Amino acid sequence: MDVIEMDDNPNTLKQQNLLAYAITNFGVNLLFSFPPTFLFYFFIGKVSEGGLEFTITQDSIRYLLIAIGLILGIFLGPLFGYISDRTRTRFGRRKIWMVIFAPLMAFSFFMLSIPFAREQFKTYDAATMYLIIVYIIYTIFVNAFYTPYMGLMAEITLPENRLKMSGLFNLLMGLGTAIGLVIPWIIHALTNSWVIVCLTYSLILIGVSLITIIIIKEPPVPLKEEKKERIPYKEILKNKRFLTFESAQFCWNLAFNLVLATLPAIAAAVFGLETATEFGELAIILLIILGFFFFMYIRKGEQWGKQRTMIFALLYMALIFPFGNLFFYTKSSTILPILFQGIIFLAFLAIGLAALFVFPMGILLDIIQKKQEASYIGANGIFMNTSGALGTIVIFAITQAYGADAFFIVCPILSFILLAAGLIFLFVPLYEKTKAIS
């Protein structure tokens, strides 16, 4: 990545400032990666290993928790975006929210590990009630922190820096998700405690948030703004480019959440990787594959074009997903070891998935209007949380009926959904013809 030098414009950023902003996304996605993945091992793990000893069927509560968080996010994201856009303090309108809610988000996440009075929550019913209450509180704090943080990105990024910011932002997001697939099993192997795992995550979030809060200079906002300069919130939903983008994103985010949420169950029941350590070892292989294509998109994305590359990735994944059904029908009679087949399938899938980490945020930054940065992020959250909640509820219901085979049951459906997303982008361009390569 080229260094961006400071010029006479005080809002132009150096590369280290881009990094100082994006580093918080590492900590946030580290936390985000836990419920869909290693929370599974916390639920089904032995009590002697810090777990709750749920069955795989009882693990369906994990999907319910994720769905609750996403459904609440449909309303909380726009709410906090609207409030943040209209916040007027001497400390700004974004970082003040981060200062308040970073420690609250971190503490509520830590509480998911039931660090206190666990004897009172040994039964499935008691643990479920506790986790639902804590997860609701955690979701509120997540939206109060993350929506203003995302709004800050749109304010500090100039048009010529958007792809660099998008790439770095998504790189740190990908690293957070990636590290979240590896370090839990290392920490747990050393400590035999999921409480320490969650505490470590929480401290990392606070640390990286402080870096952003201290280093990034928030653009000044008048303490009083004339009423006529405020654009009605409903105007966002009249932006045709925004609605086109969100329609396609609704589809691919649905697919992405289904894949991520079912990975540990697939690893345990299909691949025979029943421990967190085995899952973490497989994750390292998959992350290397994903990382290769990620950096390829970062290097070539500007040349190939953001929307054009997304069209390829979406249509490609629509073609690849149905091959997942081979696991469902041939896992007991296949010639090749099932684990080897799984690695090959996920490797091919990574070619398309890597694009979802690189391009969407860059496209969204091209669409966001000034003075409504956080409101746009909140509106974006409506579509993302709705699709995520829908996908999680679907996989929750199918898991109840089919167990770990649920993902392979829905593979053909995912193919049609991704096909729809690709066709939306194919026939509705977001850029002028002169900017088609963007």
C-alpha positions in Angstrom: 0.0 0.0 0.0 1.4 3.4 -1.0 2.0 6.0 1.7 -0.4 8.9 1.6 1.4 12.0 2.4 -0.1 14.9 4.4 -0.8 18.0 2.3 -2.4 21.4 3.1 -5.8 19.8 3.6 -6.0 19.0 7.3 -8.4 16.1 6.6 -5.9 14.2 4.4 -4.6 11.2 6.2 -1.2 9.5 6.3 -1.1 5.8 6.0 -0.5 5.3 9.8 -3.7 7.2 10.5 -5.6 4.9 8.2 -4.2 2.1 10.2 -4.9 3.8 13.5 -8.6 4.0 12.5 -8.9 0.5 11.0 -7.2 -1.2 14.0 -10.4 -1.0 16.0 -12.1 -3.1 13.4 -9.7 -5.9 14.3 -10.9 -5.9 17.9 -14.5 -5.6 17.0 -14.4 -8.5 14.6 -12.4 -10.6 17.0 -15.4 -10.4 19.3 -17.9 -10.8 16.4 -16.2 -14.1 15.3 -16.7 -15.8 18.7 -20.5 -16.4 18.8 -20.6 -18.1 15.4 -17.5 -20.3 16.0 -15.9 -21.0 19.4 -19.1 -20.3 21.4 -20.0 -23.7 20.0 -17.1 -25.3 21.9 -17.9 -23.4 25.1 -21.4 -24.8 24.9 -20.6 -28.4 24.2 -17.3 -28.6 26.1 -16.9 -30.6 29.3 -17.4 -28.8 32.6 -13.9 -29.8 33.6 -12.6 -27.9 30.5 -14.7 -24.8 31.3 -17.6 -25.7 29.1 -21.4 -26.2 29.7 -21.8 -29.7 28.2 -24.7 -28.9 25.9 -25.5 -31.4 23.2 -25.1 -30.4 19.5 -28.9 -30.2 19.4 -28.9 -27.8 22.4 -26.3 -25.8 20.6 -29.2 -24.4 18.5 -29.5 -21.8 21.2 -26.3 -20.3 19.8 -28.2 -19.5 16.5 -31.0 -18.1 18.5 -28.6 -15.7 20.4 -27.1 -14.6 17.1 -30.5 -14.0 15.6 -31.7 -12.0 18.6 -28.6 -9.8 18.2 -29.2 -9.3 14.5 -32.9 -8.5 14.9 -32.2 -5.9 17.6 -29.5 -4.5 15.3 -32.1 -3.8 12.6 -33.5 -1.1 15.0 -30.5 -0.1 17.1 -28.1 0.6 14.2 -30.3 3.3 12.6 -31.2 4.7 16.0 -27.6 5.2 17.1 -26.6 6.4 13.6 -29.3 9.0 13.7 -28.4 10.1 17.2 -24.7 10.2 16.4 -25.2 12.3 13.3 -27.0 14.8 15.5 -24.7 14.7 18.5 -23.0 18.1 19.2 -20.3 18.1 21.8 -16.9 19.8 22.2 -15.4 16.3 21.8 -17.1 15.6 18.5 -20.0 13.3 17.6 -18.3 10.0 17.0 -15.4 9.4 19.4 -17.5 10.4 22.4 -19.7 7.3 21.8 -16.6 5.1 21.4 -15.2 6.4 24.7 -18.4 5.6 26.6 -19.4 2.3 25.0 -16.0 0.5 24.3 -15.6 -0.6 27.9 -19.3 -1.5 28.2 -19.2 -3.6 25.1 -16.0 -5.3 26.3 -17.5 -6.0 29.7 -20.8 -7.4 28.4 -18.9 -9.7 26.0 -16.8 -11.0 28.9 -20.0 -11.8 30.8 -21.0 -14.2 28.1 -18.5 -16.7 29.5 -20.5 -16.7 32.8 -17.5 -15.8 34.8 -19.4 -15.3 38.1 -21.8 -17.6 40.0 -21.7 -20.3 37.3 -23.0 -22.9 39.8 -26.4 -21.1 39.5 -26.4 -21.6 35.7 -25.5 -25.2 35.3 -28.8 -26.3 33.8 -29.6 -25.7 30.2 -32.7 -23.6 31.0 -30.9 -21.4 33.5 -27.9 -20.9 31.2 -30.1 -20.1 28.2 -32.0 -17.4 30.1 -28.8 -15.9 31.4 -27.2 -15.8 27.9 -30.2 -14.3 26.3 -30.3 -11.4 28.8 -26.5 -10.8 28.5 -26.6 -11.0 24.7 -29.3 -8.4 24.5 -27.3 -6.0 26.6 -24.2 -6.8 24.6 -26.0 -6.1 21.4 -27.2 -2.7 22.6 -23.6 -1.7 23.5 -22.2 -3.1 20.2 -24.5 -0.9 18.1 -23.9 2.2 20.3 -20.2 1.8 19.8 -19.9 0.4 16.3 -22.3 2.6 14.3 -20.6 6.0 15.3 -17.2 4.3 14.7 -18.3 3.4 11.2 -19.7 6.9 10.6 -16.2 8.3 11.5 -14.7 6.4 8.6 -16.8 8.1 6.0 -15.9 11.5 7.5 -12.1 11.1 7.5 -11.8 9.3 4.1 -11.3 11.4 0.9 -12.5 10.0 -2.4 -9.0 9.1 -3.6 -8.4 7.2 -0.4 -11.5 5.1 -0.4 -10.2 1.8 -1.9 -7.1 2.0 0.3 -9.3 2.6 3.4 -11.7 -0.1 2.3 -8.9 -2.5 1.8 -7.2 -1.8 5.1 -10.5 -1.7 7.0 -11.5 -5.1 5.6 -7.9 -6.4 6.0 -8.2 -5.7 9.8 -11.7 -7.1 9.8 -10.4 -10.3 8.1 -7.5 -10.5 10.5 -9.9 -10.1 13.4 -12.1 -12.9 12.1 -9.0 -15.0 11.2 -7.3 -14.6 14.6 -10.6 -15.3 16.2 -10.5 -18.7 14.5 -7.1 -19.5 15.9 -6.2 -17.9 19.2 -9.2 -19.2 21.3 -8.0 -22.8 21.1 -4.4 -21.7 21.9 -5.5 -19.7 25.0 -8.0 -22.5 26.0 -5.3 -25.2 25.6 -3.0 -23.2 27.9 -5.6 -22.2 30.5 -8.5 -24.6 30.1 -10.8 -21.6 30.6 -13.2 -19.9 28.3 -13.5 -17.0 30.8 -9.9 -16.1 30.1 -10.5 -16.4 26.4 -13.3 -13.8 26.6 -11.4 -11.6 29.0 -8.5 -11.5 26.5 -10.8 -10.5 23.7 -12.3 -7.8 25.8 -9.0 -6.3 26.7 -7.9 -6.3 23.1 -11.0 -4.4 22.1 -10.4 -1.7 24.7 -6.7 -1.5 23.7 -7.3 -1.0 19.9 -10.2 1.4 20.6 -7.9 3.6 22.6 -5.5 3.7 19.7 -8.2 5.0 17.4 -9.6 7.4 20.0 -6.2 9.0 20.8 -4.7 9.2 17.3 -7.6 9.9 14.9 -8.6 13.6 14.7 -12.3 13.8 14.3 -13.3 16.6 11.9 -14.8 19.5 13.8 -18.6 19.9 13.8 -20.4 23.2 14.8 -22.0 22.9 18.2 -25.1 24.4 16.6 -26.2 23.6 13.1 -28.9 25.3 11.2 -32.0 23.3 10.9 -32.2 23.8 7.1 -28.9 21.9 6.6 -30.2 18.7 8.1 -31.4 16.3 5.5 -34.4 14.1 6.5 -33.4 10.6 7.4 -35.9 9.1 5.0 -33.9 10.6 2.1 -31.4 7.8 2.5 -33.9 5.2 1.4 -34.6 7.3 -1.7 -31.0 6.9 -2.9 -31.3 4.4 -5.8 -27.6 3.5 -5.7 -27.8 2.8 -2.0 -30.9 0.6 -2.4 -29.3 -1.3 -5.3 -26.2 -2.0 -3.3 -28.2 -3.0 -0.2 -30.4 -5.4 -2.3 -27.3 -7.3 -3.5 -25.6 -7.1 -0.1 -28.7 -8.6 1.6 -28.3 -11.7 -0.5 -24.5 -12.2 -0.1 -24.6 -11.4 3.6 -27.2 -14.0 4.1 -24.9 -16.6 2.5 -21.9 -15.4 4.4 -23.6 -15.7 7.8 -24.9 -19.2 7.0 -21.4 -20.4 6.1 -19.7 -18.9 9.2 -22.4 -20.0 11.7 -22.3 -23.6 10.6 -18.5 -24.1 10.3 -17.9 -25.6 13.8 -20.9 -27.9 13.6 -19.7 -29.1 10.1 -16.2 -29.6 11.5 -17.4 -31.7 14.4 -20.1 -33.9 12.8 -18.9 -34.2 9.2 -15.1 -33.8 9.4 -14.8 -35.4 12.8 -13.0 -32.4 14.3 -14.7 -32.4 17.7 -12.3 -30.3 19.8 -11.5 -26.6 19.6 -7.9 -27.4 19.0 -8.7 -29.5 15.9 -11.0 -26.8 14.6 -8.3 -24.2 15.1 -5.7 -26.2 13.2 -8.1 -26.6 10.2 -8.8 -22.8 10.4 -5.2 -22.0 9.9 -5.2 -23.9 6.6 -8.3 -22.2 5.4 -7.1 -18.7 6.5 -3.9 -19.1 4.4 -6.0 -19.9 1.4 -8.4 -17.0 2.1 -5.5 -14.6 2.7 -3.9 -15.3 -0.7 -7.0 -14.3 -2.6 -7.6 -11.4 -0.2 -4.3 -9.8 -1.1 -4.8 -10.5 -4.7 -8.0 -8.5 -4.7 -6.3 -5.7 -2.8 -3.6 -5.4 -5.4 -5.8 -5.8 -8.5 -9.1 -4.4 -7.3 -8.7 -0.9 -8.6 -7.7 -2.2 -12.0 -10.5 -4.8 -12.3 -13.2 -2.5 -10.8 -15.1 -3.0 -7.5 -18.5 -3.7 -8.9 -17.2 -5.8 -11.8 -15.1 -8.0 -9.5 -18.1 -8.4 -7.1 -20.2 -9.7 -10.1 -17.5 -12.3 -10.8 -17.3 -13.4 -7.2 -21.0 -13.7 -6.6 -21.7 -15.6 -9.8 -18.7 -17.8 -9.1 -19.9 -18.7 -5.6 -23.4 -19.4 -7.0 -21.7 -22.0 -9.2 -19.6 -23.5 -6.4 -22.0 -23.8 -3.5 -24.1 -26.7 -4.9 -21.0 -28.9 -4.8 -21.3 -28.8 -1.1 -24.2 -31.2 -1.4 -21.7 -33.9 -2.4 -20.7 -34.0 1.3 -24.3 -34.8 2.3 -24.8 -37.6 -0.2 -21.3 -39.1 -0.4 -19.7 -38.7 3.0 -20.1 -42.4 3.9 -19.1 -43.8 0.5 -16.6 -41.4 -0.9 -13.2 -42.6 -2.2 -11.3 -39.5 -1.1 -11.2 -38.8 2.7 -14.0 -36.4 3.7 -11.6 -34.0 5.3 -9.6 -33.7 2.1 -12.8 -33.1 0.1 -13.8 -30.4 2.6 -10.5 -28.5 2.3 -10.8 -28.6 -1.5 -14.4 -27.3 -1.5 -13.6 -24.5 1.0 -10.5 -23.6 -1.0 -12.5 -23.0 -4.1 -15.2 -21.2 -2.1 -12.5 -18.9 -0.7 -11.9 -17.4 -4.1 -15.3 -15.7 -3.9 -15.5 -15.2 -0.2 -12.3 -13.2 -0.2 -14.0 -10.6 -2.4 -16.6 -10.0 0.3 -13.9 -8.8 2.6 -12.4 -6.3 0.2 -15.0 -4.5 -2.0 -18.3 -3.9 -0.3 -17.1 -1.2 2.0 -15.3 0.6 -0.8 -18.5 0.7 -2.8 -20.5 1.9 0.2 -18.1 4.7 0.8 -18.7 5.9 -2.8 -22.4 6.1 -2.1 -22.6 7.6 1.4 -23.6 11.3 1.5 -22.0 13.9 3.6 -23.5 14.9 7.0 -25.4 11.6 7.1 -22.4 9.2 7.5 -23.6 7.4 10.6 -27.2 7.4 9.4 -26.1 5.6 6.2 -24.1 3.1 8.3 -27.2 2.6 10.4 -29.4 2.1 7.4 -26.8 -0.3 6.0 -27.1 -2.2 9.3 -30.9 -2.7 8.7 -30.2 -4.8 5.6 -27.2 -6.6 7.0 -28.8 -7.4 10.3 -32.1 -8.5 8.6 -30.3 -10.9 6.2 -28.1 -12.2 9.0 -31.1 -12.7 11.3 -33.1 -14.4 8.6 -30.2 -16.7 7.7 -29.6 -17.6 11.4 -33.2 -18.3 12.1 -33.3 -20.6 9.0 -30.2 -22.5 10.0 -31.5 -22.7 13.6 -34.7 -24.4 12.4 -33.0 -26.7 10.0 -30.3 -27.6 12.6 -33.1 -28.7 14.9 -34.3 -31.1 12.2 -31.1 -32.2 10.5 -28.3 -31.5 12.9 -24.9 -30.8 11.4 -26.1 -31.6 7.9 -28.2 -28.4 7.9 -25.7 -26.4 5.9 -25.6 -28.9 3.0 -29.4 -29.0 2.9 -29.5 -25.2 2.1 -26.5 -25.2 -0.3 -28.8 -25.1 -3.5 -30.8 -22.2 -1.9 -27.6 -20.3 -1.2 -26.7 -20.7 -4.9 -29.9 -19.1 -6.1 -29.5 -16.2 -3.6 -25.9 -15.5 -4.7 -27.1 -15.7 -8.3 -29.7 -13.0 -7.6 -27.0 -10.8 -6.0 -24.7 -11.2 -9.0 -27.5 -10.4 -11.4 -28.5 -7.3 -9.5 -25.0 -5.9 -9.9 -24.7 -7.1 -13.5 -27.8 -5.3 -14.7 -27.9 -2.2 -12.4 -24.5 -0.4 -12.6 -23.6 1.8 -9.6 -21.0 3.9 -11.4 -21.1 6.1 -14.5 -19.6 4.5 -17.6 -16.6 6.8 -17.4 -16.0 5.3 -13.9 -16.9 1.8 -14.8 -13.5 0.4 -13.6 -14.1 1.9 -10.2 
